[in-house]
Amino acid sequence: MCQYADVTMKEMKNLDNKICKVCQVLLSVVLERSEVSRGVLHVSG
């Protein structure tokens, strides 16, 4: 039982890391897009 819990904890941490990486990529994309759109708005304005 203890071993099983340890394995699931490790799996969860791995999942967390993957999710974090995905979130970071999504965040950077969103930030880049907002920066670009802000720049476009600024230029056109």
N, C-alpha and C positions, 0 to 999 in steps of 0.2 A: 504493500500500500504506500509506504513511504517512498519507495523507488518510483512508483507510478506518478506520485505527486511531483517528484523532482523532475521527471521527464516532461510532464505537462507544463511545469513552470518554464523549463527551457524552451519548449515549443512556443509558449505564449510570448516569451521574450523575443524569439526569432520573428514571430508574427509581428510583434510591436515594431521591431526594427524595419521590417519590410513596409509596414503601414507608414512609419515615419518617413522613410525614403520617398514613398509615393506622395505623401502629403507635402514634403519639401519640394518635390518636383512641381506638383500642382500649384503650390504657393508661389514658387518662382515664376511659373508661367503666368499666373494671374497678375502678379506684381509687374512683370514685364509688359503685359498687355495694358494694364492701367497706366503705366508710365508712358507707353507709346501713345495711347489714346489721349492722355493729358498733353503730350507734346504736340500731337496733331491739332488738338483743340486750341492750344496756345498759338501755334503757327497760323491756323486759319482765322483765329480771332484777331 
